[in-house]
């Protein structure tokens, strides 16, 4: 695994710190680049919620590419310290918020703001992505009307799930990374 870096935008080329230990799985540059190619210019002026944020690399990439605001959530102390360091390094402290909180507990609460993009990349093989999606399906207030929920999982974890309010509209595979895209049903 190479070192983490910001691929494009105002902070392009800045190297990010990894979370010590083996609990987080940073996204590969190839997968991150592919994701942001899909999002394209829509990321500009958007709001981004990075759940299970780990290093914060995906939310920071969104900020570098013009997102207006990003909130980072992680339950691990080391991840929170790493995110703060990476935000300092990349200069996005002002347009972000970092909270040491359990993502699932947060999604059970009433929303305090809506997000254009909600990125879910939980620890692998624990089914947490399904729990998070289910909570967002029940509590859709976190997601803007035309917003997207993006799940990052290993392809073997994927299963088709029917939701009441969210529908899958795309998925892409990049090696051991799969992105699954959901939006609110019309």
Protein Blocks (a to p, Z undefined) as FASTA:
>chain_A
ZZdddfbdjkgoiacdddedjkbccddfklmmmmmmmnmmmlgopacddehklnommmmm
mmmnopabdcdddfbfklmmmmmmmmmmnopmmmgccddddfklmmmpccfbdcfbdcdd
ddehklmmmmmmmmmmmmmmlpcfklccdddddfklpccdddfkbccfbdcdehjaccdd
ddddZZ
